[in-house]
Amino acid sequence: MHKQRRVVVTGLGVVAPNAKNCAEFVEALRATRSGLRFIPRLQELGFACQVGGIPQGMKEVAETLFSEDLRFAMNEYITYAAIASLEAFADAGLKPVPANADKAMEDTGAIIGTGIGGLDTFSDKVYPNVAAHKIKRLGSSVVEQIMASGASARVGGLLGLGGEVTSNSSACNTGTEAIVMGVRSIQWGLADRMVVGGAEGSDPHIWSGFDSMRVLNRGHNHDPEAASRPLSASAGGFIPGSGAGILVIEELETALRRGAKIYAEIIGTAANSGGMRAGGSMTAPSAPGVQVCIRKALMQAEISPDSIDYINGHLTATMADPMEVRNWSEALELGPDRFPRINSTKSMIGHALGGAGAIESVATLLQMNHGFVHGSRNCEDFHPEVQAFENCVPKQSLDMPISIAAKASFGFGDVNSCIIFKKWSQ
């Protein structure tokens, strides 16, 4: 039987509402610093929820990294993905292939997904110009900005990647699923290295549908940092966010041969659907589906449930939060007395949709490598349905070693992904 190739994480990059890079992100996580703000444009447009998470200072970062022509050809989510990818590639000790090289980096590919992607380009350029019969004003870069693979294609070109370069899209599951897909590419011998993750922009047209669905918190416009309230009895819906999270993952021997720094080994992955059965729907997760996904990741990891030290939850501040905790408890067969620490990064940065799982995977690995679990904000009035688990959720950051961590994401369409990370030690 062919031995399955082992996969490790060698590089991290992030753009988040509370940080421009990983160095800032780990400080913000430890300090439980919120990146949520009142957004005047949402008030002007008549949104009920007028709070959001938008990365700050990114225009200046982009100006230092990209030429004016390149900036013009990239919209918001592609820019975030490009910035985070360059950081992750450099963090992994890798350099982009020169633009005048004879061939690309053939052993390296990319899977970078998005939930909604280039809707800002469509709303700002495509629709108004087409409606005004001014097609020639669209320019030559519109297609690459609105196509679903816009971010992965741009990153592939910036880095000079010669492996498979593609995108996935599975709603709020996208970022985590992209990592799972990249792991499989390496395990199956299709690549030695993959640049994986997800990105999302902050255009109001992206967020408007959720506001219409009344799944966003409309009760804290006056107090933005208190608006995202996962696991709170007074949770009123999620807060929309944006940004990008990128991981460089590699086949173990490839990483070791070049002396790469290794953050963690990915020892288990799973992706599935609940089939919109047993309580699952287009907008609600099926409990059996979620539990099967977690169990499959554990099975592949070949670990006992009680060896998990930490869970980075999907935990969005909706009615699904108590169900998520119960699903983890059922899947792991661990009650409150033996349950791992669990927190919600969304309490600080909101829900970045297709970018969320990847940003939160970066958060997971940074906590693992800096030896702490960040506090979950705004859950002092803990949800009564899972009150027994309150001691498992730190309110302030807690110094503790993390050997094994789990990350899961769940998305519209009743789709799920789960990853098990193990801290690397020689």
RAUR-V26495 format. One line per field, one symbol per residue. phi: phi as a letter, one per 40 degrees, with the letter a starting at -180 (. if undefined). psi: psi as a letter, one per 40 degrees, with the letter a starting at -180 (. if undefined). A space follows every 50 residues. Layout:
BEGIN
phi: ???
psi: ???
END
This chain:
BEGIN
phi: .cccccbbcbabaabbcbacaccccccccccfccbcacbdcccccgcccb babbdbgcccccccbbcccccccbcccccdccccccccccccgbbdcdcc ccaccccbbabbbacbgcccccccbcccccccgbdcccgcbcdccbcccd cccccdcccgcbccbabbaafccdcccdcdccdcdcdcgcacabbbiaaa cbddcccccccccgbbcbbbccadccccbdgccbcbhcbcbahabbbcba cdccccccgccbcabccaaaaabcgfbfgcadbbccdccccccccccccc cfbcdccccabcccfbgbccdcccccccccccfbcdcbcccaabcccbbg bcfccdccccccdccccdcbgabccccgbccccccbdccdccbccbcbca cbcbbbbbbbbdggbbaabbbbdcac
psi: hhhhhihiheiiiihideieidddddddddefhiehihhdddddefidhf iihhhieddddddddiidddddehaddddddddddddddddefiiihide idiigdehaihhiiddbfdddddddddddddeffdeedieeddddeidfd ddddddddefheahhiiihfbeeddddddddddddddeeeieiihiaiii aehdddedddddefeiheefdegdeedhfhfideheiihiaiaihhihii hddddddefihhdihhehiihaieefifeiadeiihdddddddddddddd dfiideehdhhhidgefaeedddddddddddefhaddeiiiiihdeedea hfbeedddddddddddddeefihiihiffdgihddfddedeehhdiihhi ihdhiihiihiiefiiihhhhhhhh.
END
